[in-house]
Amino acid sequence: MGLIKRAYEQTGRQVVVLIDEYDAPLLDVVHEKENLGVLRNIMRNFYSPLKACDPYLKYVFLTGITKFSQLSIFSELNNIKNISMDEPYAAICGITEDEMLTQMKEDMERLAAKLNISSEEVLLKLKENYDGYHFTYPSPDIYNPFSLLNAFADGKFGSYWFGSGTPTYLIKMLEKFGVEPSEVGGKTAAVEDFDAPTETMSSITPLLYQSGYITIKGYDSELGLYTLDIPNKEVRVGLMRSLLPYYVSTPTEKTNTMVAYLSRDIRNDDMDSALRRLQTFLSTIPYCDNTRYEGHYQQMFYIIFSLLGSFVDVEVRTPRGRVDVVLRTKTTLYVMELKLDKTAGEAMEQINLKNYPERFALCGLPVVKVAINFDSERCTIGDWMIEK
């Protein structure tokens, strides 16, 4: 407070106070009810002197990834304006495509030259990996500036956002709210359901949205509902990579190698080799808790196939039931039925009996049926069948 007053007195100009990551201390204890209350009081006492400095202040700008209620830490500051979803500020936190094509044109051309591809291909790759954020509706497409600038500096399409570490609180919150990996994206919600204080949230949606794991992808003005989904490939792959150890307890290096070879098998439309490789990999896992239900393997498949960069979905509705896993590559659509401690024959019988492929007849790709049985005693794939 004294510093603000002296700066005003010495310059005759009102002071601007910028506070970045105001929520960082709270995020460390957001899942600890007792500690959260104590820290909230400390932060309230820290911010309250700003009220007395009002005559000396031009404005105060607070930024953070999550929203905490005004009453919890800003009760003394009664003139706060939340601009998170205000359209005039929609592009304040990132880089738009217009800026990419004008101010960053030379950066794109240098990257294209280094990778020996066209500028158009570079733009498509940058869009696939780092674009897709929207902070209101309507909003321009926003690129993650941190990842984008690192890609230009390194001359490659790397994974940068998760390089700074996946917050442990996210993993704990996923566990607390019982959210499976396949349930992170593809949400429909009212604004109150995601632009809400995280300390009072009744679902994980506010945390996922405010942390950037999901973003606005559409809006139904008639219903007042927003469509929320994972913004881009970098976030999807990074998130799934961080969740994989909770489903496959092996060293990261070994897992990454397996995923790379698996990706090659899938690209070559060799599902038999892919499943054989996965069978061998799973059989080397030293222990396998929580694997005695089909849902575990379903989510494991979802994570692994997401890491391959393919479209994957689980529990897909058809007129006659739900398909356990649907995997779509550039050349093939795979319809998968999973069983636990039964037989692949039983799984294939269900696919044929309920005619799951009929649901995808107009997808424009050949549909391949894959029946897989998991052996809970050996903690790996027992047998499988593939029919084209």
HUJO-V479212 format. One record per pair of residues at least 4 apart in sequence whose ideal C-beta (glycine too) atoms are under 6 Angstrom apart, sorted by the first residue. I is the first residue (numbers start at 1). J is the second residue. D is the distance in whole Angstrom. If there is no record, write none. Layout:
i=I j=J d=D
i=I j=J d=D
This chain:
i=1 j=49 d=4
i=1 j=53 d=6
i=4 j=15 d=5
i=4 j=53 d=5
i=4 j=56 d=5
i=5 j=56 d=6
i=6 j=10 d=6
i=7 j=15 d=5
i=8 j=15 d=6
i=8 j=56 d=4
i=14 j=57 d=6
i=14 j=58 d=4
i=15 j=56 d=6
i=15 j=57 d=6
i=16 j=58 d=5
i=17 j=60 d=4
i=18 j=61 d=5
i=19 j=62 d=5
i=20 j=63 d=5
i=21 j=64 d=6
i=22 j=62 d=5
i=22 j=64 d=5
i=23 j=27 d=6
i=23 j=64 d=4
i=23 j=66 d=5
i=25 j=39 d=6
i=26 j=30 d=6
i=27 j=169 d=6
i=29 j=35 d=4
i=29 j=36 d=5
i=29 j=39 d=6
i=30 j=169 d=6
i=31 j=169 d=6
i=31 j=172 d=5
i=32 j=36 d=6
i=40 j=72 d=5
i=40 j=73 d=6
i=43 j=73 d=5
i=44 j=73 d=5
i=47 j=74 d=6
i=48 j=76 d=4
i=51 j=76 d=5
i=51 j=77 d=6
i=53 j=57 d=5
i=65 j=210 d=6
i=65 j=211 d=5
i=66 j=198 d=5
i=66 j=210 d=4
i=67 j=197 d=5
i=67 j=210 d=6
i=68 j=72 d=5
i=68 j=73 d=6
i=68 j=197 d=5
i=68 j=199 d=6
i=69 j=197 d=4
i=70 j=74 d=5
i=70 j=80 d=6
i=71 j=75 d=5
i=74 j=80 d=6
i=83 j=89 d=5
i=85 j=136 d=4
i=85 j=195 d=6
i=87 j=136 d=5
i=90 j=135 d=5
i=90 j=136 d=5
i=90 j=139 d=4
i=91 j=96 d=5
i=91 j=140 d=6
i=94 j=133 d=6
i=94 j=142 d=4
i=94 j=143 d=6
i=94 j=145 d=5
i=95 j=99 d=5
i=95 j=143 d=4
i=95 j=145 d=5
i=95 j=148 d=6
i=96 j=140 d=5
i=97 j=141 d=6
i=99 j=103 d=5
i=100 j=104 d=5
i=107 j=152 d=4
i=108 j=119 d=5
i=108 j=122 d=5
i=109 j=119 d=6
i=111 j=122 d=5
i=112 j=117 d=6
i=112 j=119 d=5
i=112 j=122 d=5
i=114 j=155 d=5
i=117 j=121 d=4
i=125 j=157 d=5
i=126 j=130 d=6
i=127 j=131 d=4
i=128 j=233 d=5
i=129 j=157 d=5
i=129 j=232 d=6
i=129 j=233 d=5
i=129 j=234 d=5
i=130 j=143 d=5
i=130 j=144 d=5
i=130 j=147 d=5
i=130 j=148 d=5
i=130 j=232 d=6
i=130 j=234 d=6
i=131 j=141 d=5
i=131 j=143 d=5
i=131 j=232 d=6
i=132 j=231 d=4
i=132 j=232 d=4
i=133 j=142 d=4
i=133 j=215 d=5
i=133 j=231 d=5
i=134 j=139 d=4
i=134 j=215 d=6
i=134 j=216 d=4
i=135 j=139 d=6
i=137 j=216 d=6
i=137 j=219 d=4
i=143 j=148 d=5
i=145 j=149 d=6
i=147 j=160 d=4
i=147 j=161 d=5
i=147 j=234 d=6
i=150 j=154 d=6
i=150 j=160 d=4
i=151 j=157 d=6
i=154 j=158 d=6
i=159 j=234 d=6
i=159 j=238 d=5
i=161 j=234 d=6
i=162 j=166 d=6
i=162 j=238 d=3
i=166 j=242 d=4
i=173 j=204 d=5
i=173 j=207 d=6
i=174 j=179 d=5
i=177 j=204 d=4
i=179 j=183 d=5
i=179 j=204 d=5
i=180 j=299 d=5
i=181 j=243 d=5
i=181 j=299 d=5
i=181 j=302 d=6
i=181 j=303 d=5
i=182 j=302 d=5
i=182 j=314 d=5
i=185 j=214 d=6
i=185 j=229 d=4
i=185 j=230 d=4
i=186 j=229 d=6
i=187 j=228 d=4
i=188 j=225 d=5
i=188 j=227 d=6
i=189 j=193 d=4
i=189 j=194 d=5
i=189 j=205 d=6
i=189 j=226 d=6
i=190 j=225 d=6
i=191 j=195 d=5
i=192 j=196 d=6
i=193 j=205 d=6
i=194 j=205 d=5
i=194 j=206 d=5
i=194 j=209 d=4
i=196 j=206 d=5
i=198 j=206 d=5
i=198 j=207 d=5
i=201 j=206 d=5
i=204 j=208 d=6
i=206 j=210 d=6
i=207 j=211 d=6
i=208 j=213 d=4
i=208 j=214 d=5
i=209 j=214 d=5
i=214 j=228 d=5
i=214 j=229 d=6
i=214 j=230 d=6
i=215 j=231 d=4
i=216 j=226 d=5
i=217 j=227 d=5
i=217 j=229 d=5
i=218 j=227 d=4
i=219 j=226 d=5
i=220 j=225 d=5
i=230 j=235 d=5
i=230 j=236 d=5
i=231 j=235 d=5
i=233 j=237 d=6
i=234 j=238 d=6
i=235 j=239 d=6
i=236 j=306 d=6
i=237 j=307 d=6
i=240 j=303 d=5
i=240 j=306 d=4
i=240 j=307 d=5
i=243 j=303 d=6
i=244 j=248 d=6
i=244 j=303 d=5
i=247 j=300 d=4
i=250 j=254 d=5
i=250 j=255 d=5
i=250 j=285 d=6
i=258 j=262 d=6
i=258 j=281 d=5
i=259 j=307 d=5
i=261 j=277 d=6
i=262 j=274 d=5
i=262 j=277 d=6
i=263 j=308 d=5
i=265 j=270 d=5
i=265 j=273 d=5
i=265 j=274 d=4
i=266 j=274 d=6
i=266 j=308 d=6
i=266 j=329 d=6
i=269 j=331 d=6
i=269 j=332 d=6
i=271 j=386 d=6
i=275 j=384 d=5
i=279 j=380 d=5
i=279 j=381 d=4
i=282 j=380 d=4
i=283 j=380 d=4
i=288 j=379 d=4
i=290 j=296 d=6
i=291 j=296 d=5
i=291 j=379 d=6
i=292 j=376 d=5
i=294 j=298 d=6
i=294 j=338 d=5
i=294 j=340 d=5
i=297 j=338 d=6
i=297 j=374 d=5
i=298 j=314 d=5
i=298 j=324 d=6
i=298 j=338 d=6
i=301 j=305 d=6
i=301 j=325 d=5
i=302 j=312 d=6
i=302 j=314 d=5
i=305 j=310 d=5
i=305 j=312 d=4
i=305 j=327 d=5
i=306 j=312 d=6
i=310 j=327 d=6
i=310 j=329 d=5
i=311 j=328 d=4
i=312 j=327 d=5
i=313 j=326 d=5
i=314 j=325 d=5
i=315 j=322 d=5
i=316 j=323 d=4
i=316 j=326 d=5
i=317 j=322 d=6
i=318 j=356 d=6
i=318 j=359 d=4
i=320 j=354 d=4
i=321 j=354 d=5
i=323 j=335 d=6
i=323 j=356 d=5
i=324 j=336 d=6
i=324 j=337 d=5
i=324 j=338 d=5
i=325 j=336 d=4
i=327 j=334 d=4
i=328 j=333 d=5
i=332 j=365 d=6
i=332 j=366 d=6
i=332 j=368 d=6
i=333 j=360 d=6
i=333 j=363 d=5
i=333 j=365 d=5
i=333 j=367 d=5
i=334 j=368 d=5
i=334 j=370 d=5
i=335 j=356 d=5
i=335 j=357 d=6
i=335 j=369 d=5
i=336 j=370 d=4
i=337 j=347 d=4
i=337 j=350 d=5
i=337 j=351 d=5
i=337 j=371 d=5
i=338 j=372 d=5
i=339 j=346 d=6
i=339 j=347 d=5
i=339 j=373 d=5
i=340 j=374 d=5
i=341 j=376 d=5
i=342 j=346 d=5
i=342 j=373 d=6
i=343 j=373 d=5
i=344 j=371 d=5
i=344 j=373 d=5
i=344 j=383 d=5
i=344 j=384 d=5
i=344 j=385 d=4
i=347 j=371 d=3
i=348 j=371 d=4
i=348 j=385 d=5
i=349 j=353 d=6
i=351 j=356 d=5
i=351 j=369 d=5
i=357 j=367 d=4
i=360 j=367 d=5
i=368 j=388 d=5
i=369 j=387 d=4
i=370 j=386 d=5
i=371 j=385 d=4
i=372 j=384 d=5
i=373 j=382 d=5
i=373 j=383 d=5
i=374 j=381 d=6
i=375 j=382 d=4
